[in-house]
Amino acid sequence: MIQQIVFLVILSVVSFLAFRQYKKIWRNIHLGKPEEIAGDGDIRLKNTLLIAFGQKKMFKNWIPAIFHFFIYAAFLVTQIELIEIIVDGVFGVHRFFAPILGGFYTFIISSIEVLSLLALVGTFVFLARRNLLKIPRFRKSEMTGWPTLDANFILLGELVLITGITMMNGADVLLQQLDPTHYPATGTLAISSFSGPALFGGFDQASLVVIERVGWWLHILMVFGFILYLPFSKHLHILLAFPNVYFAKLKSRGEMENMPAIMNEVKSMMGLVPESEGGMGDEIPEFGAKDVTGLSWKNILDAHACTECGRCTAECPANLTGKKLSPRKIMMDVRDRATELGNYMDANKITEISACDDGKSLFDYISKEEIHACTTCNACVEACPVMINPLDIILQLRRYEILTESSGPADWTPMFNSLENSGAVWQIPNERQQWAKDLADA
């Protein structure tokens, strides 16, 4: 009874704190402007199943993909056992589903144990990759400090979870023989039926009860800690990768978005639309984005769904040639800026986004040298395993600098002047269409 009360109290506290933190994440994502998500829902669902659930893009690199899939599959399937643990904790029962599901229960728990063992192997592999092998994309400047610690914390937490499952199931197998009244039969489990006697065969019943309870509490407390930790971690992608893939643009990755104000102005100048329908009016709009509030909510969702895997940066030709640009850093900066602005709103009790101005912007995080280095090749977009689009954010920042601030690299100025005067990027004496006129006169 005491355990049940303690569990209910902890569950209530965790639920309250988690709701408050995830509500902030939702608010921070919606600091961005509205964006209409259009396109075939069937295609979106297919992408979600293949890319988010099926990890399709991960398997471009087979070795890390397989080990990642071990951990990912174990995470998904273990949620079934987590449901039972919560039911047991709330109602003060033990192995609630075992008598109901019978042989199917044995299959489920055995599957969880096998996947947990594979996840254990994957965890050690990833700890080695990050800390011993020194993979280049994990050693970039943006990965120093907290990002590296964050990745290691989760991997170490995975070890704690597996330890809890091993203790809980291993001791339980032995207790089923000693006290079948209180410990329902689970059948012959794939691993615990052999590891339990090997690890705990020499313990008496009282000690086995303690081991089983310690394993049970270790597992559930680690899960609760994980839930509370996610909003502060890059592992938030475990939840947000799925909606991010679903809402990803279905257009060609090389297609850039037009700016309606500019497009209408050009059409008006060329006589393609009546002057009353074209132009920008008396008030010149702000082009591009200076801060996260100028981006769309999907851009900010991209940033929160970022796995920090670095595949985008590893494929970026600008980064490979030693330039400062790192698409991964762009996404991390957007997420950090949205968090900073959200915290400012909370501290000053601001509810309206339009009234939120802390005197900073994204340009305090992202230098102009970084956005100038981008070649708009879309390599980063193609490489991302969860369909994040760093290029769209870079373009929004560049558009703000060039069109709103009338600034930009000195090397680009002749090109802009040439486009304005002759419609061509090269400084040539004739208009761009002069060759067509000469051909018609010939």
Residue pairs with C-beta under 8 A, 6 or more apart in sequence:
1 92
3 89
3 92
3 213
4 89
4 90
4 91
4 92
7 89
7 90
7 220
8 89
8 90
10 221
10 224
11 86
11 89
11 90
11 224
14 224
14 227
14 228
17 228
18 227
18 228
21 228
21 231
22 231
24 231
24 342
24 346
25 231
25 236
25 304
27 342
27 345
28 300
28 304
28 338
28 339
28 341
28 342
29 297
29 300
29 301
29 304
29 338
30 297
30 300
31 292
31 293
31 297
31 300
31 338
31 341
31 342
31 353
31 356
32 292
32 293
32 295
32 296
32 297
32 298
32 299
32 300
33 293
33 294
33 295
33 296
33 297
34 296
34 297
35 296
35 297
35 298
37 247
37 298
39 249
39 250
40 250
43 250
44 246
44 247
44 248
44 250
45 246
47 245
47 246
47 248
47 387
48 242
48 245
48 246
50 56
51 57
51 245
51 385
51 386
51 387
52 241
52 242
52 244
52 245
52 246
52 386
53 242
55 65
55 68
55 69
55 72
55 385
57 384
57 385
57 386
57 387
58 64
58 65
58 68
58 69
58 385
59 65
64 126
64 129
67 121
67 122
67 125
67 126
68 122
68 126
70 115
70 118
70 119
70 121
70 122
71 119
71 122
71 123
71 126
71 158
73 115
73 118
73 119
74 112
74 115
74 116
74 118
74 119
75 119
75 238
77 108
77 111
77 112
77 115
78 112
78 115
78 116
78 161
78 165
80 108
80 112
81 108
81 109
81 112
81 165
82 220
82 223
84 95
84 96
84 97
85 216
85 219
85 220
86 220
87 93
87 96
87 97
88 94
88 95
88 96
89 220
94 182
94 183
94 184
95 172
95 183
95 184
95 186
97 105
98 105
98 184
98 185
98 186
99 184
101 108
102 187
103 187
105 186
105 187
106 186
106 187
106 188
106 189
109 169
109 186
109 189
109 192
110 189
110 190
110 191
111 190
112 165
113 165
113 169
113 189
113 190
113 191
113 192
114 190
114 191
116 161
116 162
116 165
116 166
117 162
117 191
119 158
119 162
120 158
120 159
120 162
123 155
123 158
123 159
123 162
126 151
126 155
127 152
127 155
129 135
129 138
130 138
130 148
130 151
130 152
130 155
131 152
136 314
137 309
137 310
137 311
137 313
137 314
138 148
138 151
138 310
140 310
140 313
140 326
140 328
140 329
141 326
141 329
142 326
142 328
142 329
142 332
143 308
143 310
147 234
147 308
147 332
150 233
150 234
150 235
151 234
151 308
153 229
153 233
154 226
154 233
154 235
157 222
157 225
157 226
157 229
160 218
160 222
161 219
161 222
161 223
163 215
163 218
164 215
164 216
164 217
164 218
164 219
164 220
164 222
165 215
165 219
166 192
166 195
166 199
166 215
167 211
167 212
167 214
167 215
167 218
168 212
168 215
168 216
168 218
168 219
169 186
169 189
169 191
169 192
169 196
169 215
170 192
170 195
170 196
170 199
170 200
170 211
170 215
171 196
171 200
171 203
171 208
171 209
171 211
171 212
171 215
172 183
172 186
172 192
172 196
172 212
173 186
173 189
173 192
173 193
173 196
173 197
174 196
174 197
174 200
174 201
174 203
174 208
175 182
175 183
175 205
175 208
175 209
175 212
176 183
176 184
176 185
176 186
178 205
178 208
179 205
200 207
200 208
200 211
203 211
229 235
230 236
230 238
230 239
234 306
234 307
234 308
236 304
236 305
237 244
237 304
237 305
237 306
237 307
237 386
240 301
240 304
240 305
241 305
241 307
241 386
243 301
243 305
244 301
244 302
244 305
244 386
244 387
244 388
245 386
245 387
247 298
247 301
248 387
248 389
249 389
253 378
253 381
253 382
253 389
254 378
256 376
256 395
257 392
257 395
259 287
259 399
261 280
261 285
261 287
262 287
262 403
264 273
264 277
264 278
264 279
264 280
265 278
265 279
265 280
267 273
267 278
268 274
268 275
268 277
268 278
268 279
269 278
272 278
286 294
286 400
286 404
287 399
287 400
287 403
287 404
288 294
288 395
288 396
288 397
288 398
288 399
288 400
288 401
288 402
288 403
288 404
289 295
289 362
289 393
289 396
289 397
289 399
289 400
290 361
290 362
290 363
290 397
290 400
290 404
291 337
291 341
291 360
291 361
291 362
292 299
292 300
292 334
292 337
292 338
292 341
292 362
293 341
293 353
293 356
294 396
294 400
295 334
295 393
295 396
299 334
299 389
299 392
299 393
299 396
300 334
300 335
300 338
302 331
302 334
302 388
302 389
302 390
302 393
303 331
303 332
303 334
303 335
303 338
303 388
303 393
304 335
304 338
305 386
305 388
306 328
306 331
306 332
306 335
306 386
306 388
307 385
307 386
308 328
308 332
309 328
309 385
310 328
311 383
311 384
311 385
312 327
312 328
312 331
312 379
312 380
312 381
312 383
312 384
312 388
312 390
313 319
313 326
313 327
313 328
313 329
313 380
314 383
315 379
315 380
315 382
315 383
316 325
316 326
316 327
316 379
316 380
317 375
317 377
317 379
318 325
318 373
318 374
318 375
319 325
319 326
319 327
323 369
323 373
324 367
324 369
324 370
324 373
325 370
325 371
325 373
325 374
326 370
327 380
327 390
327 391
327 394
328 390
329 366
329 370
330 366
330 370
330 390
330 393
330 394
331 388
331 390
331 393
333 362
333 365
333 366
334 362
334 365
334 393
336 365
337 360
337 362
337 364
337 365
340 358
340 360
341 356
341 358
344 350
344 356
344 358
345 351
345 353
345 356
350 356
362 397
363 397
366 397
368 401
371 394
371 397
371 398
371 401
372 398
372 408
372 409
374 391
374 394
374 398
376 391
376 394
376 395
378 391
380 390
380 391
381 387
381 388
381 389
381 390
381 391
384 390
398 408
401 407
401 408
402 408
402 412
402 416
408 416
414 427
415 425
417 427
418 424
418 425
418 426
418 427
418 428
419 425
422 428
422 430
422 431
422 432
423 431
423 432
423 433
424 432
